[in-house]
Amino acid sequence: DHRDLHSFHQRRSYDLPTHGGARITLQTTTETDCATFWYMAADSSGVYYANLETDPDQIEFRSASNPGDVVVLYTGTLAFSLTTFALDESYIYWGNVVTNHIYRLPKTGGTPTLLANTDTGLSDVVLWGGLLFWLDDSGLWKCNDLDCSAPSQESTTAGRWLRSTEWGLFWAEQSSPQHIRHYFCWMGVCDDYVFYTAPSGWTIYNAALGQCVNGSECVFW
């Protein structure tokens, strides 16, 4: 299984196989065009990102097999108000945190489809179990990724840094003290609970699932 790790660091875009190997510099940018790679998301097909240096803005794609070539998927106004892209086999999903709208765009390109109007405070959009989830000021919501006309509220606990993992969803609850919450489903029943409570005065900025040294799954923040 050959997959690539894409990163944007010190105004350079890199391509690196996840199993190790040579790093390829895809593009070097400067202070005048440092908004070339934003909201990046990658899968086995390649990397998808917003280029905010073009006029108008663009959603672009670089394939894993030929990462040096740029394919333009969409041209239009995006600005610095999007969530990180979420990907499935056929579509790119994202939210606009200013308009509180969620969109879907075919990976082959085209015109974005407005999927949902959320409550205020939209912060993150992810996919899990073939469903679309998001956080806003009212909590955690989900809907079918093809028809989002009747979303359902899964939790009344709002927050940020919503992350989709094999073991469910994690997000940081902006409480005092702050918590990491875990949402999962078992035998058809879904619920969320406090996974971790931070010491008083701490701020949780992110949460992600990864593999620990002993081979088990661990949450990092």
C-alpha positions, 0 to 999 in steps of 0.5 A: 500500500503506497500512500503519500503524506503531504505537508505545508511547512516553511512555505514549501509543499512536500510529498513523502510516502507514509512508509518512509522514503525520499521527500519531494518538494512540490512547490516553494512559495514566498511571503507574497504567495504563502496562501497557496496551500490551505485546508489540505486533505489527502487520501490514496488518490492525492492531495486536495487544497484551496489556493487563495493566491489565484484570482478568483480562488481555486480548489486544486488537486495533485495526484499521488502518481503525478504530484507535480501537475496541478488540476483545477477542480473549482474556481470561485470565491473561498477566502480564509473562512473554510473548514479543513476539507473532508473526503470520501471516494467521490466528493470533497466536503467543507464548511464556511464558518462565516455563512454557516454553510456546508458544501460538497464538490465532486472530486472530478471538479464542477460546481459546489452543492449547498448541503446544509445551513447550520446554526451559528458557530460552524467550526468543523466538518468530518465524515464518519461511517458514511455520514456527514458530521459537524459542530456548531454552537448548538452541538454535534449534528449529522446527516446523510452525505448525499441528502442533508435536508433533515439533519439530526442532533447527536449531542448538545455539547459544542466545541472545536477540533472535531476529528473523525477516527476509526473509533468514533469522533473526538472534539474539544469541549470549550468548558472550564475545565476543558474536556475531550469528548468521544462520540461512538456507536455500539449495537445501534446506540450512539452517545458521547461522553467525557473522554478526558478532563484537562487541568484547570487553566489548560486550553486544548487546541487539537485532538487526533488519533494515532498509533502508540509504540505498543501498537494500540490506538492513542489520542494525542492533543 
